[in-house]
Amino acid sequence: MDQVASKIVARMMMANLISKNDAEEYIYGVQILLEKIISYATILLLALILNRLLEIILLFLFLLLENIVVEFTAKDLKPV
């Protein structure tokens, strides 16, 4: 996973999308993104195999709604 993230970030640096100073942070972000994509794809594949697609879609919608609510409440909170 580290190698794939490093290659993606290296290509981003070659295209002048990011600076060399920010590479470590982007590598970490890409790693998180790849892990989420692999996790969701695995869950979706298992749902297809087990014929539970509707339940998994509902789960994904619930998780999306939860993220929206958390972001909305986080914006309302002000640092002390």
C-alpha positions in Angstrom: 0.0 0.0 0.0 2.9 2.4 0.8 4.5 1.8 -2.6 1.3 2.5 -4.5 0.6 5.7 -2.5 4.2 6.8 -3.0 4.0 6.3 -6.8 0.7 8.2 -7.0 2.2 11.1 -5.0 5.4 11.0 -7.1 3.3 11.4 -10.3 1.5 14.3 -8.7 4.8 16.0 -7.9 6.0 15.4 -11.5 2.8 17.1 -12.8 3.5 20.0 -10.4 0.2 19.4 -8.6 1.9 19.3 -5.2 5.2 20.5 -3.7 7.9 18.2 -2.5 7.5 19.6 1.1 3.9 18.3 1.2 4.7 14.8 -0.1 4.5 13.0 3.2 1.1 14.4 4.0 -0.2 13.5 0.6 1.2 10.0 0.9 -0.7 9.5 4.1 -3.9 10.9 2.6 -3.6 8.6 -0.5 -3.0 5.6 1.8 -6.2 6.4 3.7 -8.2 6.8 0.5 -6.9 3.6 -1.0 -7.7 1.7 2.2 -11.3 3.0 2.2 -11.7 2.2 -1.5 -10.5 -1.4 -0.9 -12.6 -1.8 2.2 -15.8 -0.6 0.5 -15.1 -2.7 -2.6 -14.6 -5.8 -0.5 -17.8 -5.2 1.4 -19.7 -4.6 -1.8 -18.3 -7.7 -3.4 -19.3 -9.8 -0.4 -22.8 -8.3 -0.5 -23.1 -9.4 -4.1 -21.8 -12.9 -3.4 -24.2 -13.3 -0.4 -27.1 -11.6 -2.2 -27.4 -8.9 0.4 -26.9 -5.8 -1.8 -29.9 -3.9 -0.5 -28.7 -4.1 3.1 -25.2 -3.0 2.2 -26.5 0.0 0.2 -28.6 1.0 3.2 -25.5 0.7 5.4 -23.5 2.9 3.0 -26.3 5.5 3.0 -26.4 5.5 6.8 -22.6 5.9 6.9 -22.8 8.8 4.4 -25.6 10.4 6.5 -23.5 10.0 9.6 -20.5 11.8 8.0 -22.7 14.7 6.9 -24.2 15.1 10.3 -20.7 15.0 12.0 -19.4 17.6 9.6 -22.4 19.8 10.1 -22.1 19.7 13.9 -18.3 20.2 13.7 -18.8 23.5 11.8 -21.2 24.8 14.5 -18.7 24.1 17.3 -16.4 27.0 18.0 -13.0 26.6 19.7 -12.9 27.9 23.3 
